[in-house]
Amino acid sequence: QVQVVESGGGLVQPGGSLRLSCVVSGSIFSIYDMGWYRQAPGKQRELVALITSGGTADYADSVKGRFTVSRDNDKNTVLLQVNSLKPEETAVYYCNAKATVESGTFDYWGQGTQVTVSS
């Protein structure tokens, strides 16, 4: 019954910016880490940014200084501000949340949102 829904992707020119959002809902006891991952064509899925329940953020080296992750625990949301986008960062961006439900603690994934960086 846990739902993870991303939004905010789209087509943007090189150097442009987007704000991606993710909302987690359902019968949830608690949410721990939340993160953003991306998977480009022909590549492995990689961690982009991770934020703990206390608000501590970590980023992949390739996005440091350009991407910012934040969360609103009251709304069970996590945001990813992506700036100065490069064409090679075209990918499906996925939201992940580690959450405790009645049956245990699991990683939940959204369906992804497409980010295309092209002129």
Steps between C-alpha positions, in 0.01 A plus 500: 500500500805729491507733203800696374424756231757720325429805288676798347701343221501623145704635213756767582788662312860449613567726795136505598335404827214291629345423836403140554260400773406173665204429727479185712161391632333200658483318831851593615638491852820687423726606215877491531730589212356642180696526181512574131653263248531520124546256218622614161463286186750214506627583849450370851269675740703735718444693820467873441410634844402360837345677797449358848199554721705763683571695183861400433563482126760318292558534127673319221827673414375579151211715626651674801449874483223474243230282658323556831284248684255594774207339680185589686432232758150628578400455137712189433658671203851531363611754242796507265600832349715432195699789354744543212386178339725323252389288203663191649268533799203401289346214695199369681517637853359276773397575857573250776379491859592258775185468706357284776156351450316239703686209338849648530742751353542516123632713218224649289549635149302733282431455131759760403485831319679563172755781481624579150779754451531596136528799272 
